[in-house]
Each structure stands twice: as structure tokens, then as C-alpha cells.
Amino acid sequence: MKKKKIVKIFFILFICFLIIFLIIKKLNKHDQKILIENSVEEPVYNSNIIENVEYSTKDRDGNEYLIKAEEGEIDFANPNIIYLKNVKALIKLENSETVKIISDYGKYNSENFNTIFSKNVIIDYLDNKINSNYLDFSLERNLMIISKNVIYNNSKNILNADVIEMDIKTKDTKIFMYEQSKKIKINSKN
């Protein structure tokens, strides 16, 4: 009988300690939660975001290149690269008309001024309008490569192609499809 009483007392003490332990643990979690909620931590920056970005340059031939964006983010791995949002660019060609470019996104290299425009790209030049999803513009190579869902509009025609390559200096233009079996579609507006 004595053994049963000792076991009962031991069991009751064990249950009491267990309950006290669980209560203390729950209170500690609650206190930690309050501390976390009330603590003011310094923000950790993983990017370098700039608002109202603007770059301009002029080449030796007198061509001027101006690019503006609502927002830019500098690439930490390569500080010469800046990722742009809501981009507008002007290419003022010497002895020619201005080319206007608009896109949702851009990737600008401040070292060589090369720019990739992407998503909802619109290019206006004289009475020509080109829509696409990708434009690789290079001042170094004097080249614009327009690709991905290319639709070329002017007063007379609508043209669908895979790629339009345009030499900025000579204005020579190549229009082609990636696959030889596919044809460029040209619709007359007359």
C-alpha cells in the first residue's frame, strides 16, 4: 500500500511539473512574439533602386541617345548594368529623323550604352510603327535587332515577321523568319 501511495504522489508531482513546464514555455513564446512585434529592425537592402532614371550619350558621328525610365535597379554583380521599368528612349540620328522607343522593361549597359528593351516594345520612326516583345539596340554595332512577335505597320502595309535587323547608320534593313519554311506575312491596307 505504501508503494502505491508513493507512485501516486510521484505521478501527481510529475503531472504538476509537466503542466508548469508547458505554461512557462507558452509564456516564453508569447513574450518572444511580443518582442519580435515591437522590435524595430533596420531594413536589409538587397538592391539599389533609383527612381526617374535618365541617361544620355552622343557618339562621334553626332547621333544622340537618350533613355529614361520610371525606375532602375543596379545589378550588384555588374554595376554597369541597370534594369529599367517603364522605359522611353529617343535616338536622334544625325541627318535623319528621331526614333522613339517605348517598353515595359529594359537592361541598360552604362559602359557601352547597349540596351535590351523587352515586353510591349513600340518603335516609332517616320510613319513606321513596329511592335514586338524584344529589341536589342547596340550603338557599338550600329544595329537594332527587333524580334519576338514582330508587327511592322506603315501607311500602306502590315507585316508580320520573326526578326527585323536595322543598321542605324545606313538604314539597311533585313526582315526574315527563323524557319525557311515559314513566310513573312504582308497585308496591304489598300
C-alpha positions as CSV (number, residue, x, y, z in Angstrom):
1,M,0.0,0.0,0.0
2,K,2.8,2.3,0.8
3,K,4.3,1.8,-2.7
4,K,1.0,2.7,-4.3
5,K,0.9,6.0,-2.4
6,I,4.5,6.8,-3.3
7,V,3.8,6.1,-7.0
8,K,0.6,8.2,-6.9
9,I,2.5,11.1,-5.3
10,F,5.3,10.8,-7.8
11,F,2.8,10.7,-10.6
12,I,0.9,13.8,-9.3
13,L,4.2,15.7,-8.9
14,F,5.3,14.7,-12.4
15,I,2.0,15.9,-13.9
16,C,2.3,19.2,-11.9
17,F,5.9,19.8,-13.2
18,L,4.8,19.0,-16.7
19,I,1.9,21.5,-16.5
20,I,4.2,24.2,-15.1
21,F,6.8,23.5,-17.8
22,L,4.2,23.8,-20.5
23,I,2.8,27.0,-19.1
24,I,6.3,28.6,-18.8
25,K,7.1,27.5,-22.4
26,K,3.9,29.1,-23.7
27,L,4.6,32.3,-21.8
28,N,8.1,32.5,-23.2
29,K,6.8,32.0,-26.8
30,H,4.2,34.8,-26.1
31,D,6.9,37.1,-24.8
32,Q,9.2,36.4,-27.7
33,K,6.3,37.1,-30.1
34,I,5.7,40.5,-28.4
35,L,9.4,41.3,-28.6
36,I,9.5,40.5,-32.3
37,E,6.4,42.5,-33.0
38,N,7.7,45.5,-31.0
39,S,11.3,45.4,-32.2
40,V,12.4,47.8,-34.9
41,E,14.9,46.2,-37.2
42,E,17.0,48.0,-39.7
43,P,15.9,47.0,-43.3
44,V,18.3,44.8,-45.2
45,Y,18.8,46.1,-48.7
46,N,19.5,43.6,-51.5
47,S,19.2,46.0,-54.3
48,N,19.9,49.6,-55.4
49,I,16.6,51.1,-56.7
50,I,16.6,54.5,-58.3
51,E,13.5,56.4,-59.4
52,N,13.3,58.6,-62.5
53,V,16.5,57.3,-64.2
54,E,17.9,59.2,-67.2
55,Y,21.0,58.6,-69.3
56,S,22.2,60.3,-72.4
57,T,25.2,60.0,-74.7
58,K,26.4,61.2,-78.1
59,D,28.6,59.2,-80.5
60,R,31.4,60.6,-82.6
61,D,29.1,60.9,-85.6
62,G,26.7,63.2,-83.7
63,N,24.0,60.7,-83.0
64,E,22.4,61.2,-79.7
65,Y,20.9,58.5,-77.5
66,L,18.6,59.4,-74.5
67,I,16.9,56.9,-72.3
68,K,14.5,57.5,-69.4
69,A,12.8,55.1,-67.0
70,E,10.4,55.4,-64.1
71,E,12.6,53.0,-62.1
72,G,16.0,51.5,-62.3
73,E,17.8,48.8,-60.3
74,I,21.6,48.4,-60.4
75,D,22.9,44.9,-60.7
76,F,25.2,44.1,-57.7
77,A,27.2,41.6,-59.8
78,N,27.9,44.2,-62.5
79,P,27.4,47.8,-61.6
80,N,27.5,48.8,-65.3
81,I,24.1,47.1,-65.8
82,I,20.9,48.7,-64.7
83,Y,17.5,47.0,-65.0
84,L,14.7,49.5,-66.0
85,K,10.9,49.7,-65.8
86,N,8.6,51.7,-68.0
87,V,11.3,52.8,-70.4
88,K,11.3,55.6,-73.1
89,A,14.2,56.2,-75.4
90,L,15.0,58.6,-78.2
91,I,17.6,58.0,-80.8
92,K,18.4,61.3,-82.6
93,L,20.2,60.3,-85.7
94,E,22.4,62.8,-87.5
95,N,20.9,63.8,-90.9
96,S,17.7,61.7,-90.1
97,E,14.5,61.5,-88.1
98,T,14.3,60.6,-84.5
99,V,13.5,57.1,-83.5
100,K,11.2,56.7,-80.4
101,I,11.2,53.5,-78.4
102,I,8.9,52.5,-75.5
103,S,8.9,49.3,-73.5
104,D,7.8,47.8,-70.1
105,Y,11.4,46.7,-69.3
106,G,15.0,47.4,-70.2
107,K,18.5,46.3,-69.5
108,Y,21.0,49.2,-70.0
109,N,24.8,48.9,-70.0
110,S,26.3,52.2,-69.0
111,E,29.7,51.2,-70.2
112,N,28.9,50.6,-73.9
113,F,25.3,52.1,-74.0
114,N,23.8,48.8,-75.3
115,T,20.2,48.4,-74.3
116,I,17.8,45.5,-74.4
117,F,14.1,46.5,-74.4
118,S,11.6,43.9,-73.6
119,K,7.8,43.4,-73.3
120,N,5.4,45.6,-75.2
121,V,8.1,47.2,-77.3
122,I,6.9,50.0,-79.6
123,I,9.3,51.7,-82.1
124,D,8.1,54.8,-83.9
125,Y,10.2,56.1,-86.9
126,L,8.8,58.4,-89.5
127,D,5.4,56.9,-90.5
128,N,6.5,53.4,-89.4
129,K,5.5,51.7,-86.2
130,I,7.0,48.4,-85.1
131,N,5.6,46.3,-82.2
132,S,7.5,43.4,-80.7
133,N,8.5,41.9,-77.4
134,Y,12.2,42.2,-77.7
135,L,14.7,44.8,-79.1
136,D,18.5,44.6,-78.8
137,F,19.9,48.0,-79.5
138,S,23.7,48.5,-79.9
139,L,25.5,51.8,-80.5
140,E,28.8,49.9,-80.8
141,R,27.5,47.8,-83.7
142,N,25.1,50.5,-85.1
143,L,22.4,47.8,-85.0
144,M,18.8,47.3,-83.9
145,I,17.6,43.7,-83.8
146,I,13.8,43.5,-83.3
147,S,12.3,40.1,-82.5
148,K,9.5,38.1,-80.9
149,N,6.1,38.8,-82.3
150,V,7.2,41.5,-84.7
151,I,4.4,43.5,-86.3
152,Y,5.5,46.3,-88.7
153,N,2.9,49.0,-89.7
154,N,3.2,51.9,-92.1
155,S,0.6,53.8,-94.1
156,K,0.5,51.1,-96.8
157,N,1.2,47.7,-95.2
158,I,1.1,45.5,-92.1
159,L,4.0,43.0,-92.0
160,N,4.4,40.0,-89.6
161,A,7.9,38.5,-89.2
162,D,10.2,36.9,-86.7
163,V,13.1,39.4,-86.9
164,I,13.9,42.8,-88.3
165,E,17.6,43.9,-88.3
166,M,18.3,47.5,-89.0
167,D,21.7,49.2,-89.5
168,I,21.4,52.6,-87.7
169,K,23.9,54.3,-90.0
170,T,23.0,53.0,-93.4
171,K,19.3,52.3,-92.7
172,D,19.7,48.9,-94.4
173,T,17.0,46.6,-93.1
174,K,16.7,42.8,-93.2
175,I,13.4,41.2,-92.5
176,F,13.2,37.4,-92.1
177,M,11.7,34.3,-90.4
178,Y,13.7,31.9,-88.3
179,E,12.5,28.9,-90.2
180,Q,12.9,28.9,-94.0
181,S,9.6,27.0,-94.4
182,K,7.7,30.0,-92.9
183,K,6.9,33.1,-94.9
184,I,6.8,36.7,-93.9
185,K,3.1,37.9,-93.9
186,I,2.4,41.1,-95.7
187,N,-1.1,42.6,-95.8
188,S,-1.8,45.7,-97.9
189,K,-4.0,48.4,-96.3
190,N,-5.4,49.5,-99.7
